[in-house]
Amino acid sequence: MANQDSPLQQISPDQIHPNPDNPRLIFREDEMTELMSSIKEVGIKVPISVYADGQKFVLLDGERRWRCSKRLNLAKVPAHVQPKPTRLENLLMMFNIHNVRVDWDPMPMALKLAEVREMLQKEGKPNGLKEIAAITGVRLASVRRAFDLLELPQRYQKMILNESKKPKEQQRITPDLFIEIFKSFRVIEKHAPEALSHFSKADYTNAMVEKYQKGVIDSVVAFRDVSKIARAELTGVSKAQAMPAIVKLVKKKDYGIGKAFQETVESAYEQRDLATKVSGLTEKLSEFENSADLNGPVRDALEKLRDEINRLLG
């Protein structure tokens, strides 16, 4: 993080320029308005951080505060002045600041992580996902998700960036949508690879996004049911029953995940859950020596259960 022991100066906002390597590309209007109100009332209490570059200063930390100061026509802003970093040091400092502050939006972060990898490659340094996570301080799982997003076609990357500009509660096409789509596709690859002779990853992604946009799929977490369909054999349902539903999900525009789940593995998962509950109940009942240990409500409930068991099993 920027060194807070560096000289503190009062600098005109007009002398300060944004950092081209800042992964924070999104500045939501509602958040900016709230921050401006705070600055207007009490001023900038936490100084920004900059480095000198010729006759100008470049931001290291505090772009939202700087943008608000420009809108409010402040004459000066408090700033810690740091030594000028190298390009790689600049990017890594950005990530270090991020690591102890709020999260950046995933798509801009992914684009900057790609630049970190490229610079590490040019310098002949290790640049695998683990190395990138270690050098930036970003969790490995987040780095993996970021590079997944970079595999998306440009139109989807732009779609995510544009959506990110909206207030969070209004966002619909988010990185989480694609992360869940990718997760479900990986399960298909592992447990039902035969389906991939009928469609590609791009086909699957395009079909799922279109269905989500049109409301045929109404929830991001619904894709977890696709994973359950792909793992049908684990519940005793054959691939021959589940496979057509997976293919149909990609090929038929009005066929939703809920319908596919219902037609294939819903009953099997319900029965598996029921077996787990019955097993737990059986174990609990074994702790009682005889019926005298049971109170009235428990005896009534067990009698009803016995009637249902007799009805089902004869």
Secondary structure, 3 states (H helix, E strand, C coil): CCCCCCCEEEECHHHEECCCCCCCCCCCHHHHHHHHHHHHHHCCCCCEEEEEECCEEEEEECHHHHHHHHHCCCCCEEEEEECCCCHHHHHHHHHHHHHCCCCCCHHHHHHHHHHHHHHHHHCCCCCCHHHHHHHHCCCHHHHHHHHHHCCCCHHHHHHHHHHHCCCHHHCCCCHHHHHHHHHHHHHHHHHCHHHHHCCCHHHHHHHHHHHHHHCCCCCHHHHHHHHHHHCHHHHCCCHHHHHHHHHHHHHCCCCCHHHHHHHHCHHHHHHHHHHHHHHHHHHHHCCCCCHHHCCHHHHHHHHHHHHHHHHHHC
